[in-house]
Amino acid sequence: MIDAETGWYFMHASIKAVVLVEDTVLLCRNPRGKWELPGGWPSKEDTTLAEVVRREVREESGLDVVVGPVVGAEILQIAKSGKVLIVAVRATVDGPVSLRISDEHSDLRFFPAGELPEDLEPGYADLVGAAAGFPA
């Protein structure tokens, strides 16, 4: 998209959490039938990446997380959304692990970080690997 005032190209940004529990990572089944990381668009109230991650993970899974560092950022082609800047942030669960699925996804579960499903959204495996300490 081109900004009308500046003429600069810009794109949407989605902040994703790589939620790790031991050697597993939380993934969500999206409406396109693909697995993805929990997360989403920043809201007007968010002032930090950590706020976005905590809010989105709580909304989508019921989990409270401790937010760590940014592990990567990629420009990905996401179906009908077009190009989206994905910023991935490492997170760990703060408290008991009891999942509550939201209406945004049809499934929610932990997968071994080294054995991700084949129908994972393109580009996400490298971000999981970076968070879990696997080579790209």
N, C-alpha and C positions, 0 to 999 in steps of 0.2 A: 504494500500500500504506500501511496505517496501522500505525505502531509501537505495539505493545501497551503499552509502559511510558509513553511520552510523549504518545501520541495524535496525533503529528505525521505528516503525509503524507510519504513518501519514495519515491524511485525509483532504479533502477539507473543507474550512470554508466559510459559506455564512452569510453575515451580513444582518439582517432583521430589518425593522423599524416597530414599533407598533405606527402608526400615529393616534393620538387621536384628535378628534374635538368634544368638549363637551362629550357626553356619547357614541360616535360612534368611530369605528375603520375602517381604510381603508384596504380593501382586493382586491386582484387581482385574476382573473380566469386564471390559467396556462394552457399550452397545454395538460396536463393530465386530464383536466376537473375538477380540484380541486381549491378551494380558498386557497390563501396563502398571506402572508405578502409581501409587496414590499421590494426589496433588492436584493443583489447578491454578487458575488465574488469581493474581493478587486482587484483593478488594480495596476499595477506597480507604478503608480503615487500617489496612496493613501498612506498617512503616519499615518492616524488616523481612528478609527472607525467612527467618526463624518463625515469625508470626504467621506467615502464609503456611509453612509446613505444619506447625502445630494445629492450626485451624482446619486445614484440609484433611490431615490424617485423622483427627478426631471426628470430623463430619463423615468421612468415608468408611472408617473402621471402628470407631469408638475407642481407639487407643490414644493414650497420652504419650508423647515422645520427648526425648531430650535431643535437641538439634545440634548436629556437629557441623563440620566444614562442608563447603561446596566441593563436590568430587568431580564435577564436569559440567560442560554446557555444549549443546549441539543444536544446529539448525536442522530440524527434521520435517519431512513432508508428512503431514497427518491428514489422511483421507480428505474430507470436504473442507477441513479447516485451512488447508494450504500449508505454507511454511510457518513453523512455530519454533521459537527459541525455547528449548527445554533446558532448564537449569536444575541439576540434580544435587541434592543435599543429603548427606549421611545422617541417619537418625537411629536412635535405639529406644526401645520401649521403657517407659518410666512407670513401673507398677506391674500388676498382673496382666497376662496376655489373654484377653477374652475379646474375641472379635464380634463386632456387630455390623452387619452389612447395611449399606445405605441404598437408596433407590437409584443411585448413579451407576451401580454395577450389578451384574447378575451372580457374581461369585467373588470370593475373597479368601485367599489362603497363603500360607507360607510354603515356599519352594526351596530346596537346597540351592544355595547361591551358585554352586558349580554345575547344576543340572536344571537350567531354565527351560520352560516349555518352548516348543518350536513355534507356537503362534504368539510369541511375544512381539509387541510393536517393534518395528525396525529401529535400531539405534540404542535401545534400552539395555541390551546385554553388556555393552561396553561401560555404561554408567554403573551398572550393578558390579561389574568386575572391578572398576576403580574404587568403589566404596568398600568392597569385600577384600581388596588387596590382591586380586587376580590380575595377571597380565592381560593387556588388551589384545 
